[in-house]
């Protein structure tokens, strides 16, 4: 009975580590092999897993992924992850065209005070491998970006409203079309589920920046390699954006008034 329970726990951990990081399940299996072969204590198993995971994430995976067509998002003083868990979990890989788009956008935004804070991108390997809970982040061409916020004095901030970057919504005003309400009324209960994925709210005094968010989106739209950009319809209306590449993502997805989704051709 104990062996069966242990096996179930091991399989559950392999599955969880795989869907969260893509490579974690394989490293866990290798760790189990070493611990069993050399009859090591559990504490050494955790140490072995941690060392192999970090070495793989920062030294082994990047060159292999690059050879296969994906690369880590290239960070700078103005292009940074909203949460470093994105990097640690290997959810920061894109095709080279996306890195070019980010660099071009950054050049346009230079001296504007608007930074680029990225959220989930894609895993390093295998087209079609899902980056849960996202539906389409599986080919290296998709990336989520944080909205832009400002202080009560109107100064542009590079901070987010939640630890994950997701789940704190910019609610529609009474004069704006409420797509959120429509999707929920149609039975798409998952539409606002990112509210459970904030991992804690912060920077409560920050407000959605119309000016900063519009500058960011207009700079992104300046790149011809952009295929689509998703934001919630009421934000498109509020920002007075008309570009045909700005689309509604559909009720089967989740609401996009906590982040911007972009994808390259």
C-alpha positions in Angstrom: 0.0 0.0 0.0 2.8 2.4 0.9 4.6 1.7 -2.4 1.4 2.4 -4.3 0.9 5.7 -2.4 4.5 6.7 -3.1 4.2 5.9 -6.8 1.0 8.0 -7.0 2.8 10.9 -5.3 5.8 10.6 -7.7 3.6 10.5 -10.8 1.7 13.5 -9.5 4.9 15.5 -8.9 6.2 14.5 -12.3 3.0 15.7 -14.0 2.9 18.9 -12.0 6.5 19.8 -12.6 6.1 19.1 -16.3 3.0 21.3 -16.8 4.6 24.1 -14.7 8.1 24.1 -16.1 8.3 21.6 -19.0 11.7 20.3 -17.9 11.0 19.7 -14.2 9.4 16.3 -14.6 12.4 14.9 -16.5 14.8 16.3 -13.8 12.7 14.8 -11.1 12.9 11.3 -12.8 16.7 11.7 -13.0 16.8 12.6 -9.4 14.7 9.6 -8.4 17.1 7.4 -10.4 20.2 8.8 -8.6 18.6 8.6 -5.2 17.5 5.0 -5.7 20.7 3.8 -7.3 23.0 5.3 -4.6 20.5 4.9 -1.7 20.7 8.5 -0.8 18.7 10.3 1.9 15.7 12.5 1.0 17.5 15.7 1.8 20.2 14.9 -0.8 17.5 14.2 -3.3 16.1 17.7 -2.9 19.6 19.2 -3.2 20.3 17.1 -6.4 17.0 18.2 -8.0 17.6 21.9 -7.2 21.2 21.9 -8.6 20.2 20.0 -11.8 17.1 22.2 -12.3 19.0 25.5 -12.0 21.9 24.3 -14.1 19.5 23.1 -16.8 17.4 26.2 -16.7 20.2 28.7 -16.9 23.0 26.8 -18.7 21.7 23.8 -20.7 18.2 24.7 -21.9 19.0 28.2 -23.5 21.5 27.0 -26.1 19.4 23.9 -27.0 16.3 26.0 -27.3 18.1 28.5 -29.5 19.3 25.8 -31.8 15.7 24.6 -32.1 14.3 28.0 -32.9 13.4 29.7 -29.6 15.3 32.0 -27.3 14.9 33.6 -24.0 13.4 37.1 -23.9 16.3 39.5 -24.0 16.0 41.7 -21.0 17.4 45.2 -20.5 16.9 48.2 -18.2 13.5 48.7 -19.7 12.5 45.1 -20.7 12.0 43.0 -17.6 9.8 40.2 -16.3 7.0 41.3 -14.1 7.7 38.3 -11.9 11.0 36.5 -11.9 9.1 33.2 -11.5 8.4 33.5 -15.2 12.1 33.1 -15.8 12.6 30.4 -13.1 9.8 28.3 -14.6 11.1 28.5 -18.2 8.0 30.4 -19.4 10.1 33.2 -21.0 10.9 31.7 -24.5 9.9 33.2 -27.8 10.9 33.0 -31.5 13.6 35.6 -32.5 11.0 37.7 -34.3 9.3 38.5 -30.9 12.6 39.7 -29.4 13.0 42.0 -32.4 9.5 43.3 -31.9 10.3 44.0 -28.2 13.6 45.8 -29.1 11.9 47.9 -31.7 9.1 48.8 -29.3 11.6 49.7 -26.7 13.4 52.1 -29.1 10.1 53.8 -29.9 9.3 54.2 -26.1 12.8 55.5 -25.3 12.6 58.5 -22.9 8.8 58.1 -22.6 9.0 56.6 -19.1 7.0 53.6 -20.3 8.8 50.3 -19.7 8.0 46.8 -21.0 7.1 44.3 -18.4 6.5 40.8 -19.7 4.4 38.0 -18.3 4.1 34.4 -19.7 5.6 33.7 -23.1 6.2 30.1 -24.1 8.2 27.0 -23.0 11.6 26.4 -24.7 10.7 23.3 -26.6 8.1 21.6 -28.8 5.4 23.3 -30.8 2.0 22.3 -29.5 3.2 21.7 -25.9 0.7 23.7 -23.8 1.7 26.5 -21.4 -1.2 26.1 -19.0 -3.4 27.9 -18.2 -3.1 29.6 -21.6 -4.8 28.2 -24.7 -2.4 29.5 -27.4 1.0 29.9 -25.9 2.6 26.9 -27.6 4.5 27.9 -30.6 6.9 30.6 -29.4 4.9 33.4 -31.1 2.8 34.6 -28.2 3.6 36.9 -25.3 1.7 38.6 -22.5 2.6 42.0 -21.3 1.6 44.0 -18.2 -0.6 47.0 -18.6 0.9 50.3 -17.7 0.0 52.0 -14.4 0.6 55.4 -12.9 0.8 57.0 -9.5 -1.9 59.2 -8.0 0.2 62.2 -9.3 0.0 60.9 -12.9 3.6 59.6 -13.0 4.2 56.5 -15.1 5.2 53.4 -13.0 6.8 50.2 -14.0 5.2 48.3 -11.1 2.2 45.9 -11.4 -0.9 45.5 -9.3 -0.4 41.9 -8.5 2.6 39.6 -7.8 1.9 37.5 -10.8 0.9 40.4 -13.1 -2.5 38.8 -13.7 -5.9 39.0 -12.0 -6.3 42.7 -11.1 -8.7 43.9 -13.7 -9.5 47.4 -15.1 -13.2 47.2 -14.9 -15.4 48.6 -17.7 -17.2 51.9 -17.1 -20.9 52.3 -17.4 -20.5 54.0 -20.7 -18.3 51.2 -22.1 -19.3 47.9 -23.7 -19.1 45.2 -21.0 -17.8 42.1 -22.8 -17.0 40.5 -19.4 -20.6 40.5 -18.3 -21.7 39.2 -21.7 -19.3 36.2 -21.6 -20.2 35.4 -18.0 -23.9 35.5 -18.8 -23.3 33.1 -21.7 -22.0 30.6 -19.3 -18.2 31.0 -19.8 -17.5 30.7 -16.1 -13.7 30.6 -16.6 -13.7 34.1 -18.2 -12.6 35.9 -15.1 -10.7 33.1 -13.3 -7.4 34.9 -13.4 -8.6 36.8 -10.3 -7.5 33.6 -8.4 -4.0 33.8 -9.9 -2.8 37.1 -8.5 -0.6 35.4 -5.8 -1.3 38.6 -3.8 -2.3 42.1 -4.7 0.1 45.0 -4.2 0.7 48.7 -5.1 -3.0 49.4 -4.4 -2.6 53.2 -5.0 -1.5 52.7 -8.6 -4.1 53.4 -11.3 -4.5 52.2 -14.9 -2.6 54.7 -17.1 -4.5 55.5 -20.3 -1.6 57.5 -21.6 1.1 55.0 -20.8 -0.9 51.9 -22.0 -1.8 53.7 -25.2 1.9 54.6 -25.8 2.9 51.0 -25.3 0.2 49.6 -27.6 0.8 52.2 -30.3 4.6 51.4 -30.2 3.8 47.7 -30.6 1.5 48.4 -33.5 4.3 50.1 -35.2 5.9 46.8 -35.9 4.9 45.2 -39.2 5.6 41.7 -37.9 2.8 41.9 -35.3 0.0 39.7 -36.3 -2.6 40.2 -33.5 -3.0 42.0 -30.2 -5.7 41.1 -27.7 -7.1 43.5 -25.1 -10.6 43.7 -23.6 -13.0 45.6 -25.9 -13.8 48.3 -23.3 -10.1 49.1 -23.1 -9.8 49.3 -26.8 -12.7 51.8 -26.7 -11.2 53.8 -23.8 -7.8 54.0 -25.5 -9.5 55.0 -28.8 -7.6 52.4 -30.8 -8.8 51.4 -34.3 -6.0 49.2 -35.7 -7.5 46.0 -37.2 -4.9 43.8 -35.6 -6.5 44.5 -32.2 -8.9 41.7 -31.8 -11.4 40.2 -29.4 -10.0 36.9 -28.1 -13.4 35.2 -27.6 -15.3 34.1 -24.6 -13.5 30.7 -24.5 -10.4 32.4 -23.4 -10.1 34.7 -20.3 -10.6 38.4 -20.0 -7.8 40.7 -21.1 -8.2 43.8 -19.0 -5.3 42.8 -16.7 -2.7 42.3 -19.5 -2.0 42.6 -23.2 -1.5 39.6 -25.4 0.6 40.0 -28.6 1.6 37.5 -31.2 4.0 37.7 -34.2 3.4 36.3 -37.7 
